[in-house]
Amino acid sequence: MKSVALLVRLKIPDVTALTAANALRRSLGYAQLHELRRADYYRPDLAVDSDAEAVALAPGFAAKPNLFVNPNKHVYEVVTSHEVAAPAQGQLARVLVTDPHDGSAEGMLAALQGRLGYGGRVSGLTKGLLWTMVLDVADEAEARRLAGEMAETTSLEQGLLVNPHFQEFEVW
């Protein structure tokens, strides 16, 4: 069993990410935030033996049925791990936000297994929103700590990207 991540982004500038970045910097005082990007995140569990097979299978269900990607407005990327290239400046941190009560992943999984013909080759699907931050801090540990602080809403003055009352998140 292998998993890949499918990251789906807008082709045009993402005004939601731009607005969130401005709010974090200007209203909440996080001047360390250099860049903020947002992507829809899908992680299918695939019944294959290698990462190469998983990466080869993913574009077929990503683009063809328009289930995950609308080619008129989205671009996608298939990745096999949390590891990403370091930014030219600063430290990179990612925050994955999921909603355990959102049933849309089950519907997408049913479509993949049923009408799209992937059957048992796709055994599970995780859906979320991935925020990628470039932060002007000294090290990766500080970037992760600060990303978690910026993400989780604990008061009017702290956090913005996650509502802990109904969402879960992880930082990497």
Summary of the structure (lengths in Angstrom):
residues: 172
radius of gyration: 16.9
end to end distance: 22.2
largest distance: 49.4
contacts: 497
relative contact order: 0.22
helix: 30%
strand: 34%
